[in-house]
C-alpha cells in the first residue's frame, strides 16, 4: 500500500499515534483511511509514496488550550521549529505553567513554487503538555507570606473608642458565601467586581451601624464560610469537585485577602473586632490560610482577637448568649442543639440564649429546635453575597437575595434585632 510521504514519516516517528490524531493533524482524510495506513505500516505492506505531500503555501497551524487544570499546545509549521518558539508564539506564561512532556517531529513536504516546480522543505510538528507551576513548598511559601503580612500590618497598642452611654450591644456582621473567583452565569462578573462588591457592602454595613445609633460594645465577624470558590490551583473544591473559576487561584486569594482587610479595618474603627474563622466545603484549606494570613496582618493591632483553631465548629459567649458557628454543609439542624451542649458544656450551662449562625444554602432561613416546651436553640441561616453561576441556575437554586447581615445581641436580653444590607442597594 502506498502511503503519502508526510503520513508515512509521521507514523514511522510516532508508532503509537491514534487514528483520531492522524485525522486531526491532516495526515488522513478519515479514521478509516488512517486505520488502513497504520495497519499497513504494522504488517510491512506499506510503501512510502514517491511524491512528497505538497502544499500551495507552507503550512502554519497552531493551537493552544489552557481552559482546564492542564494545558496543551501544538504547531505544524515550517517556521516554528523549536519548543521555545512555540512557547513564545502561543504566549505561554512559564511562571504559571511548566512543561511536563514535549514531542518534536520533522518530515519533508513539497511546496509549490510560482514557476510550477515543487520545492522540498522541512515541516516541524511541536507539541507540549503543561501543568500549573506548584510552589516548591506550599508551607514555606505560606510562612513567607505570613511573616511579610506580620511586618506590614498596622500597629495599634491602645485603641480608643467613644464612651458608651448605656450597655453596648454585640454586633454580629455576617458576610457569608462570597465565593470569590466564581465564574458567574454569563461570565460578566469579574474577580475585581466581586471584591469591589464585598468592600462596598462592608462599607455600607459600617455606615448603617453608625447611623443606627445603638451603642456597640464589640463586633463579631465570621471569616471563611466559602469565602473563596475553590481550594486548589486546579479549580477544585476541598472534596475535588471541579468548579468554574473566573481567575487564577493565586489572584483570587490575594484579592480576597485585601478585600477582607479593607472591611475589617473599617469595622475596627467602630469597636473591637472578634474574628471567628469558620471552615467550609469549598475552601477548607485555603480558607484556613486566609484566616491565618488575616491574623498575621492584624497581629500587632490590639483591636482584634482571632479564633482560628482547627475545629469544624466555633463557639462564642457574650453575656447570657452562647453563639455557635458552622458552615452548614455537614450537620443537620436538628443535631446542633445536642452538639452545642456537648462541645461547649460550660458555656451552655452559663447561658440563657443559644443560637447558631450558618450559611451554605445561599438563602436566608430561621429555625428553632426545641429541647423542652420553654427552651431551645435557634438556627439562623445567612444569605449569600455571591451571584448565581450556571450550575445553580441549572439546578433551580434561584431567587436568593444577595445580602450581608447585621445582628444585635444584648448582654442580658440576648438577640435584639437585625437588618440586611442588599448588594443590589449598594451598586
Residue pairs with C-beta under 8 A, 6 or more apart in sequence:
1 36
1 37
1 40
1 45
1 46
1 47
2 46
2 47
2 48
2 49
2 50
3 11
3 37
3 40
3 41
3 46
3 47
3 48
3 49
4 27
4 49
4 51
4 53
5 48
5 49
5 51
5 52
5 53
5 107
5 108
5 109
6 27
6 52
6 53
6 107
6 108
6 109
6 123
7 22
7 27
7 28
7 37
7 53
8 37
8 41
8 46
8 48
8 49
9 48
9 107
9 108
10 17
10 22
10 25
10 27
10 105
10 107
10 125
11 17
11 22
11 27
11 37
11 38
11 41
12 41
13 105
13 107
14 103
14 105
15 41
17 38
19 28
19 31
19 34
19 35
19 38
20 31
22 28
22 34
22 37
22 38
23 29
23 30
23 31
23 34
25 76
25 125
26 59
26 61
26 76
27 34
27 37
28 34
28 37
37 46
40 46
51 110
52 108
52 109
52 110
52 118
52 120
53 109
53 110
54 109
54 110
54 111
54 112
54 118
55 109
55 110
55 111
55 112
56 111
56 112
57 111
58 77
58 78
58 79
58 111
58 121
59 76
59 77
59 78
59 109
59 123
60 75
60 76
60 77
60 78
60 79
60 80
61 75
61 76
61 77
62 73
62 74
62 75
62 77
62 80
62 86
62 89
62 90
63 72
63 73
63 74
63 75
64 71
64 72
64 73
64 90
64 92
65 71
65 72
65 73
66 92
66 97
66 130
69 131
69 132
69 233
69 234
69 235
69 236
70 129
70 130
70 131
70 132
71 92
71 97
71 129
71 130
71 131
72 127
72 128
72 129
72 130
73 86
73 87
73 90
73 92
73 127
73 128
73 130
74 86
74 125
74 126
74 127
74 128
75 86
75 89
75 90
75 124
75 125
75 126
76 123
76 124
76 125
77 123
77 124
77 126
78 111
78 121
78 122
78 123
78 124
79 85
80 86
80 89
80 124
80 126
81 122
81 124
81 126
82 104
82 126
83 99
83 102
83 104
83 126
83 128
85 126
86 92
86 126
86 128
87 94
87 99
87 128
92 128
92 130
94 133
95 133
96 132
96 133
96 248
97 130
97 131
97 132
97 133
98 130
98 131
98 132
98 133
99 128
99 129
99 130
100 129
100 130
100 131
101 128
101 129
102 126
102 127
102 128
102 129
103 125
103 126
103 127
104 124
104 125
104 126
104 127
105 124
105 125
105 126
106 122
106 123
106 124
106 125
107 122
107 123
108 120
108 121
108 122
108 123
109 120
109 121
109 123
110 118
110 119
110 120
110 121
111 118
111 119
111 120
111 121
112 118
113 119
132 233
132 234
134 233
135 141
142 289
142 292
145 293
146 292
146 293
146 296
147 296
149 293
149 296
149 297
150 296
150 297
150 299
150 300
152 297
153 296
153 297
153 298
153 299
153 300
153 301
154 265
154 298
154 300
154 301
155 300
155 301
156 300
156 301
156 302
156 303
157 302
158 302
159 268
159 272
159 302
159 303
161 270
161 271
161 272
164 215
164 217
165 215
166 215
167 215
167 217
167 410
167 411
167 412
168 214
168 215
168 216
168 217
168 218
168 271
168 411
169 214
169 215
169 216
169 217
169 408
169 409
169 410
169 411
169 416
170 217
170 218
170 219
170 220
170 318
170 319
170 321
170 408
170 409
170 411
171 209
171 214
171 216
171 218
171 219
171 220
171 270
171 271
171 406
171 407
171 408
171 409
172 219
172 220
172 221
172 222
172 323
172 357
172 405
172 406
172 407
172 408
172 409
173 202
173 205
173 219
173 220
173 221
173 267
173 404
173 405
173 406
174 222
174 357
174 359
174 382
174 404
174 405
174 406
174 407
175 198
175 201
175 202
175 205
175 263
175 385
175 404
175 405
176 222
176 225
176 226
176 359
176 382
176 383
176 384
176 385
176 405
177 225
177 226
177 359
177 360
177 362
177 382
177 383
177 384
177 385
177 386
178 194
178 198
178 226
178 227
178 228
178 256
178 384
178 385
178 386
179 194
179 226
179 227
179 228
179 229
179 282
179 384
179 386
180 191
180 194
180 195
180 198
180 227
180 228
180 229
180 252
180 255
180 256
180 259
180 386
181 191
181 194
181 228
181 229
181 230
181 245
181 246
181 247
181 249
181 251
181 252
181 255
181 256
182 194
182 229
182 243
182 244
182 245
182 246
182 386
182 387
182 389
183 244
183 245
183 246
183 389
183 390
184 246
184 386
184 387
184 388
184 389
185 387
185 388
185 389
185 390
185 393
187 246
189 246
189 387
190 246
190 247
191 246
191 247
191 251
191 252
191 255
192 255
194 246
194 255
194 386
195 255
195 256
195 258
195 259
197 385
197 423
197 426
197 427
198 259
198 260
198 263
198 385
199 259
199 262
199 263
200 426
200 427
201 385
201 403
201 404
201 421
201 423
201 426
202 262
202 263
202 266
202 267
202 404
203 263
203 266
204 404
204 421
204 425
204 426
205 404
205 406
205 421
206 266
206 267
206 269
206 270
208 406
208 419
208 421
209 216
209 270
209 406
210 270
212 419
214 408
216 270
216 271
217 271
217 411
218 271
218 272
218 273
218 274
218 318
219 267
219 268
219 270
219 271
219 272
219 273
219 274
220 273
220 274
220 276
220 316
220 318
220 323
221 264
221 267
221 273
221 274
221 275
221 276
222 275
222 276
222 277
222 278
222 325
222 357
223 260
223 275
223 276
223 277
223 278
223 287
223 290
223 291
223 294
224 277
224 278
224 279
224 280
224 283
224 287
224 288
224 290
224 291
224 327
225 278
225 280
225 327
225 359
225 360
226 280
226 281
226 282
226 283
226 287
226 327
226 359
226 360
227 256
227 260
227 280
227 283
227 287
227 290
228 249
228 252
228 253
228 256
228 282
228 283
228 286
228 287
228 290
229 243
229 245
229 252
229 282
229 283
229 386
230 236
230 237
230 243
230 245
230 249
230 252
230 282
230 283
230 286
231 237
231 238
231 282
231 283
231 284
231 285
231 286
231 287
232 249
232 286
233 248
233 249
233 250
234 242
235 242
235 243
235 244
235 245
235 249
236 242
236 243
237 243
237 281
237 282
237 283
238 281
238 282
238 283
238 284
238 285
239 281
243 282
243 389
243 391
244 389
244 390
244 391
245 252
247 255
249 286
253 286
253 289
253 290
256 290
257 290
257 293
257 294
257 297
260 290
260 294
261 294
261 297
264 273
264 275
264 294
264 298
264 304
267 273
268 301
268 303
268 304
272 303
272 304
272 305
273 303
273 304
273 305
274 304
274 305
274 307
274 316
275 291
275 294
275 295
275 304
275 305
275 306
275 307
275 308
276 307
276 314
276 316
276 325
277 287
277 288
277 290
277 291
277 306
277 307
277 308
277 314
278 287
278 314
278 325
278 326
278 327
279 287
279 288
279 311
279 312
279 326
279 327
280 287
280 327
280 329
280 359
280 360
281 327
281 329
281 330
281 360
283 290
288 308
288 310
291 306
291 308
292 308
294 306
295 306
295 308
298 304
298 306
307 314
307 316
312 326
312 330
313 324
313 325
313 326
313 339
313 343
314 324
314 325
314 326
315 322
315 323
315 324
315 325
315 340
315 343
315 344
315 347
316 322
316 323
316 325
317 323
317 347
317 350
317 351
318 409
318 411
319 409
319 410
319 411
319 412
319 414
320 350
320 351
320 352
320 353
320 411
320 412
320 413
320 414
321 351
321 352
321 353
321 354
321 355
321 409
321 414
321 415
322 340
322 344
322 347
322 348
322 350
322 351
322 353
322 354
322 355
323 355
323 356
323 357
323 409
324 336
324 339
324 340
324 344
324 354
324 355
324 356
324 357
325 356
325 357
325 358
326 336
326 356
326 358
327 358
327 359
327 360
328 358
328 359
328 360
328 361
328 381
329 360
331 339
333 356
333 367
333 369
333 379
334 369
336 356
336 369
336 377
336 379
337 354
337 369
337 371
337 376
337 377
340 348
340 354
340 356
340 377
341 348
348 354
352 414
353 414
353 415
354 376
354 377
354 378
355 377
355 378
355 379
355 380
355 415
356 377
356 378
356 379
356 380
357 380
357 382
357 407
358 379
358 380
358 381
358 382
359 381
359 382
359 384
360 381
361 381
362 383
362 384
362 386
362 392
362 397
362 400
363 381
363 383
363 384
363 399
363 400
363 401
364 381
364 382
364 383
364 400
364 401
364 403
364 405
364 420
365 379
365 380
365 381
366 378
366 379
366 380
366 381
367 378
367 379
367 381
368 376
368 377
368 378
368 379
369 376
369 377
369 378
369 379
370 376
371 377
378 415
380 407
382 405
383 400
383 401
383 402
383 403
383 405
383 420
384 400
384 402
385 402
385 403
385 404
385 423
386 402
387 402
388 397
388 398
392 398
401 420
401 422
401 424
402 422
402 423
402 424
403 420
403 421
403 422
403 423
404 420
404 421
404 423
405 418
405 419
405 420
405 421
406 418
406 419
406 420
406 421
407 415
407 417
407 418
408 415
408 416
408 417
408 418
409 415
409 416
410 416
